[in-house]
Amino acid sequence: MIFDDDVELALVVACEELEMTRDKAIRLFIREWLQSYGYLPINDLDEGSETDGSG
């Protein structure tokens, strides 16, 4: 999939910062957008997650 030049540039920068491939970043961005607009449920953190707030 090819986007407008400004989106492509932003995607390149985001991929570098996130250390992700282009495909993984696009999947992540789409998933987060779908969750934020209620099209996908937001998954709760697992009990064993490192970011569970304990510590």
C-alpha positions as CSV (number, residue, x, y, z in Angstrom):
1,M,0.0,0.0,0.0
2,I,1.3,3.4,-1.0
3,F,0.3,6.6,0.9
4,D,0.7,10.3,0.1
5,D,4.3,11.6,0.4
6,D,3.7,13.2,3.8
7,V,2.2,10.1,5.3
8,E,5.0,7.9,3.9
9,L,7.6,10.2,5.5
10,A,5.8,10.1,8.8
11,L,5.6,6.4,8.6
12,V,9.4,6.1,7.9
13,V,10.2,8.3,10.9
14,A,7.8,6.3,13.2
15,C,9.2,3.0,12.1
16,E,12.7,4.2,12.9
17,E,11.7,5.5,16.3
18,L,9.6,2.4,17.2
19,E,12.2,0.0,15.7
20,M,9.4,-1.7,13.7
21,T,9.0,-2.8,10.1
22,R,6.7,-0.8,8.0
23,D,4.1,-3.6,7.9
24,K,4.1,-4.1,11.7
25,A,3.8,-0.3,12.3
26,I,0.8,-0.1,9.9
27,R,-0.9,-3.1,11.7
28,L,-0.3,-1.4,15.0
29,F,-1.6,2.0,13.9
30,I,-4.7,0.5,12.4
31,R,-5.4,-1.7,15.5
32,E,-5.0,1.3,17.8
33,W,-7.3,3.4,15.7
34,L,-9.9,0.7,15.5
35,Q,-9.7,0.3,19.3
36,S,-9.9,4.0,20.0
37,Y,-13.1,4.3,17.9
38,G,-14.7,1.2,19.4
39,Y,-14.5,-1.1,16.4
40,L,-12.2,-3.5,18.4
41,P,-12.3,-4.2,22.1
42,I,-9.4,-2.9,24.1
43,N,-7.5,-5.8,25.7
44,D,-6.8,-5.6,29.4
45,L,-3.3,-6.2,30.6
46,D,-2.5,-9.8,31.6
47,E,-1.9,-10.4,35.3
48,G,1.7,-11.4,34.5
49,S,2.4,-8.2,32.5
50,E,5.5,-6.2,33.4
51,T,3.3,-3.1,33.3
52,D,0.7,-4.2,35.7
53,G,1.3,-1.3,38.0
54,S,3.0,-3.2,40.8
55,G,6.5,-2.5,42.0
